[in-house]
């Protein structure tokens, strides 16, 4: 997997399993970017939904992507604790501007 370099800012594009764009996170700071792992962070980041709605994230989050595993994990640092959200997806790729992921289903796990 081609990866963004640490210190760069990227977008994250999430697509539905049918290929339609679902959601775009505008600014994610890359903390680590290698051929196997991308770790990013965002806080108060604008998110654009495919239906035209936009919102700003409420808490800091760390996102983890691995080139060989079919999931992504977000760690959300909320006021009432830390939450981990795991999404099942196809393998992800970086196109030089955005990190692109395709969600396999709408079932997510939040702990």
KAPECOR-V879497 format. One record per residue. N is the residue number from 1. PHI is phi in radians with two decimals (* if undefined). PSI is psi as a letter, one per 20 degrees, with the letter a starting at -180 (none if undefined). Layout:
n->N phi->PHI psi->PSI
n->N phi->PHI psi->PSI
This chain:
n->1 phi->* psi->p
n->2 phi->-1.27 psi->p
n->3 phi->-2.24 psi->q
n->4 phi->-1.25 psi->q
n->5 phi->-1.52 psi->q
n->6 phi->-1.00 psi->p
n->7 phi->1.66 psi->i
n->8 phi->-1.44 psi->r
n->9 phi->-1.98 psi->p
n->10 phi->-2.25 psi->r
n->11 phi->-1.69 psi->q
n->12 phi->-2.06 psi->p
n->13 phi->-1.88 psi->p
n->14 phi->-1.91 psi->p
n->15 phi->-1.97 psi->q
n->16 phi->-1.31 psi->r
n->17 phi->-1.06 psi->h
n->18 phi->-1.51 psi->j
n->19 phi->1.64 psi->i
n->20 phi->-1.41 psi->q
n->21 phi->-1.13 psi->p
n->22 phi->-1.86 psi->g
n->23 phi->-2.74 psi->q
n->24 phi->-2.24 psi->p
n->25 phi->-1.58 psi->p
n->26 phi->-1.24 psi->g
n->27 phi->-2.33 psi->o
n->28 phi->-2.18 psi->p
n->29 phi->-1.43 psi->p
n->30 phi->-1.41 psi->o
n->31 phi->-1.54 psi->h
n->32 phi->-2.59 psi->p
n->33 phi->-2.45 psi->o
n->34 phi->-2.26 psi->r
n->35 phi->-1.13 psi->h
n->36 phi->-1.82 psi->h
n->37 phi->-2.33 psi->p
n->38 phi->-2.19 psi->p
n->39 phi->-2.12 psi->p
n->40 phi->-2.26 psi->r
n->41 phi->-2.40 psi->q
n->42 phi->-2.59 psi->q
n->43 phi->-2.74 psi->p
n->44 phi->0.91 psi->l
n->45 phi->-1.70 psi->p
n->46 phi->-1.26 psi->p
n->47 phi->-2.13 psi->p
n->48 phi->-1.89 psi->p
n->49 phi->-1.55 psi->q
n->50 phi->-1.13 psi->h
n->51 phi->-1.48 psi->j
n->52 phi->1.68 psi->i
n->53 phi->-1.30 psi->q
n->54 phi->-2.22 psi->q
n->55 phi->-2.65 psi->r
n->56 phi->-1.96 psi->p
n->57 phi->-1.07 psi->q
n->58 phi->-1.63 psi->h
n->59 phi->-2.45 psi->r
n->60 phi->-1.10 psi->q
n->61 phi->-2.48 psi->q
n->62 phi->-2.00 psi->p
n->63 phi->-2.06 psi->q
n->64 phi->-2.23 psi->p
n->65 phi->-2.24 psi->p
n->66 phi->-2.22 psi->p
n->67 phi->-1.15 psi->h
n->68 phi->-1.88 psi->i
n->69 phi->-1.98 psi->q
n->70 phi->-1.60 psi->l
n->71 phi->-2.74 psi->r
n->72 phi->-2.25 psi->q
n->73 phi->-2.28 psi->p
n->74 phi->-2.00 psi->p
n->75 phi->-1.86 psi->o
n->76 phi->-1.86 psi->p
n->77 phi->-1.67 psi->n
n->78 phi->-1.55 psi->r
n->79 phi->-1.07 psi->h
n->80 phi->-1.74 psi->j
n->81 phi->2.48 psi->a
n->82 phi->-1.79 psi->p
n->83 phi->-2.07 psi->q
n->84 phi->-1.96 psi->p
n->85 phi->-2.09 psi->p
n->86 phi->-2.00 psi->p
n->87 phi->-2.06 psi->p
n->88 phi->-1.53 psi->p
n->89 phi->-2.65 psi->r
n->90 phi->-1.37 psi->r
n->91 phi->-1.03 psi->q
n->92 phi->-1.80 psi->r
n->93 phi->-2.59 psi->q
n->94 phi->-1.99 psi->p
n->95 phi->-1.76 psi->j
n->96 phi->1.70 psi->i
n->97 phi->-2.34 psi->h
n->98 phi->-2.32 psi->q
n->99 phi->-1.61 psi->p
n->100 phi->-2.01 psi->p
n->101 phi->-2.32 psi->q
n->102 phi->-2.12 psi->o
n->103 phi->-1.28 psi->p
n->104 phi->-1.35 psi->h
n->105 phi->-2.60 psi->r
n->106 phi->-1.71 psi->j
n->107 phi->-1.68 psi->o
n->108 phi->-2.04 psi->q
n->109 phi->-2.01 psi->p
n->110 phi->-2.12 psi->p
n->111 phi->-2.17 psi->none
